[in-house]
């Protein structure tokens, strides 16, 4: 990677300094010998100074280590991780907003028995506002370094799990019925950033970030705080915690500035979940600490870890990796039951492309002009996969199997941040922001051809959140509500 000229933006001697410009974001990914190494990516422009920022590990976090999964290191000298520890079996805090219904309602009963949403001749969007009773973090700047406010997951029974980031350093989890109304009492977990939520017949898993400790280093130059941790939280069908597992590797004996540390920092840290029905996989951006003589440098890449149904790291899973793409953003993952593998793609400044990691395989060639963005990843109705991505403010769809795309669909959608989700058994839905609403278009999941006309969803888009597919053929998205204590569920009904 070529070094960028820093003369116009000298390092701040006291702290990080962020300077943004429309449509362009840049990122510190490594610091050595006092020189900040900067990458053009999809974030903000950060200049590092020698100050640090840290927080103490929670007792639950400090008691856990995380084993390093086997995988490629892309030429970096990366140390081995700590041995896995037993998962923490504890209950989530029962504190939260008042119950939305004191007793089981007809809607709640319907959620437990499956949903029968109407099937239309053409796709139709339904938007429902959910009253939460607590404040939810707003959309903010929608950068890849900003906290994600909300996420939704499809329950096999037909309802949903809705997760949201409060303004009180807690992540909330509530159950929605078939009408997308909150039922029962939400639970909450300690967390400073929400990443994703996925569900199964016994509950599900939420992926979130907690405060960690940077330690003393020393760094070879500059600063890269904070040093946080990424966790899977397993919950049962009542939303109560069953176990938790850290998927970074900080512990009471390893802080962020120790050689071999893998932690979550401000930059490019968002993640996604996927499940094979038994194990869960987390794929996310990660900071990489590497010893350089008597000090350490901090680099940036991505990491994928698989956790078993009992909360243990599955170090034998060959899809997992310590570091895949570097430097990377928009980590995307899907489980493919046809091949029995978790499939991942990233956007990376390594040749500026959409790629499959571990080892690198180009899916689509891009350009490092600050606009390269990876959308979502879905199964093709035939063999292979489809991914949405954007370059220069125009969205494309790419079909691939093991590597390079064999079909490119130029959608004509003028957007820097496309979303893609499975829609029924043989179609997919691409959605993108359009003013104060979202625009959507259905595509054939085999050929990639557009199906029907473009339509509008009356909800506000967020660049980094995801639509989720539902077993009845619908797709849903959690969006900002009309107030600070509501969320809108935008659901595209089956067709």
Secondary structure, DSSP 8 states (H G I E B T S, - for coil): ------TTS---SSS-EEE-BTTBEEEEEEEETTEEEEEEESS-EEE--S--------HHHHT----------TT------------B----B---S--S-SS--HHHHHHHT-------SS--EEEEEEE-SS-B---TT--TTS-B-EEEEE-TTS-EEEEEEBSSSEEEEEEE-TTS-EEEEEEEEE-SEEEEEEEETTEEEEEEEE--------BSSS-----BEEEEEEEETTS-EEEEEESS---SS--TTSTT-EEB-SSS--EEEEE-SS-EEEEEEEEEEEEETTEEEEEEEEEEEEE-TTS-B-TT-TT-BS--SSSEEEEEEEEETTTTEEEEEEEETTTTEEEETTTTEEEEE---SS--EEEEEEE-SSSSEEEEEEETTEEEEEEESSSS-SEEEEEEEE-SS-EEEE-SSSEEEEEEEETTEEEEEEEETTT--EEEEEEEE-S---TT---EE-TTS-EEEEEE-SSTTEEEEEEE---
